[in-house]
Amino acid sequence: MKKIAATSKSIIIGIGFCLLTANALCAPAKVEIRTNKQGGYLLYVKGKPFLMRGVGYNPTPIGQGYEYDVFTDPAKPWLVDGKLMKKAKINCVRIYSPSKDLEKMKEFIRVMYKKFGIYTIVSDWLGLWDFPRANYADKNFQAATKERILKIVEALKDEEGLLMWILGNENNYTFSGKIGFWTSPEIEKITSPRQKQVRRAEIYYSFVNELAADIKKIDKIHPIALGNGEGTFLDVAGEICENVDLLAIIIYRGKRFGNLFNTIRNSFDKPILLSEFGCDSYDAYQDKENQDAQSEFLLAQWQDLYKNTIFSKNKKANVLGGCLFEWSDEWWKHNEGYTDDWKVHNKEAGWSHGAYFFDIRAKNNLNMNEEWFGIVSLSEEIEKGINKRIPKKAYYTLKKFFNRPSAYTSNRK
């Protein structure tokens, strides 16, 4: 492809450099987001255009659940998964939460980068699923969360394989009480239900903005993303989150994303990472696995994503890439608190979505099977200390797409 020139509007996130020592140790890569004259965005890593071809990575073994910590797993499943990812030209993984053992996490980041050329995106839930529940209006909770996050940043910021930070995930769903309800005396004085939600949004996004500013004081290298479920309340975030560099959006809309990218430009004009999207491989209507449907949907999603990047010669594009949900199936998701069920690959759907039309006629329209979103299946057979990996059709479809000889793969390692 033709080289995309930087302009004076470039958003410089950091300046990378090498520390020349006896061991030739290198500091983190320079990571920056640039804009062109048309207002399009593009990510650069080490001075080269970089399109994020990522996957969400939490390779929970059969029989384990929400407490599983991949970084402290002595089997080191990433040594197997990394090889498969590299063959498919996957160039980054998204981690949903850091390990309590940050030294082990450093090892993971280093191995994934040095051995496989794969960068790590570090996310944090910001206490969303903690107990007691997060209360973003509580100054003590804010202070404790900031202290914890800044310790993580301080520990990991110099890793060469670190790509960026994501703050939160679907925390905006707490504004309506859909999950993790929180409030304060100030909020309860508001009589309008809608205005209560808006006030929660203002409080939460202000907290994220302050946290992003604190992170930038100690890490001037890596971009910071706001994690948000769908596009709700982005108009509020757009007025507040000036210290955030990009949007990491969780989005499920079937084969294509419709007018999502133009809508976001109007409400939150920052570059976009599709940090979670995908399709499960189980057909709830026919009550059997359907890898053909998953493969068809995922390819269409990536094609639509690609059309909204500068790599497709769309000069106004605002998408920097995506992280597919997810790398491998997780057998614990349907009954999260029932440990006996973690050894069963559950076939019951947990929610409904009409855009996934191939099985929407299932009973009660429940067609989204949380345990079947991986592009790699897990076998109960143990190989190299972990559940044997069996790539699905979607893995091979995306491998072919990512390996095609075009500008799309010009940044491959």
Buried (B, 14 or more C-beta within 10 A) or exposed (E): EEEBEBEEEBBEBBEBEEEEEEEEEBBBBBBBBBBBEEEBBBBBBEEEBBBBBBBBBBBBBBBBBEEBBBBBBEBBBBBBBBEBBBBBBBBBBBBBBBBEEBEBBBBBBBBBBEBBBBBBBBBBBBBBEEEEBBBBBBEEBBEEBBEBBBEBBEBBBBBBBBBBBBBBBBBBBBBBBEBBEBBBEEBEEBEEEEEBBBBBBBBBBBBBBBBBEBBBEEBEBBBBBBBBBBBBBBEBBBEBBEBBBBBBBBBBBBBBBEEBBEEBBEBBEBBBBBBBBBBBBBBBBEEEBBBBBBBBBBBBBBEBBBBBBBBBEBEBBBBBBBBBBBBBBBBBBBBEEEEEBBEBBBBEBBEBBEEBEBBBEBEEBBBBBBBBBBBBBBEEEEEEEBBEBBBBBBBBBBBEBBBEEEBBBBBBE
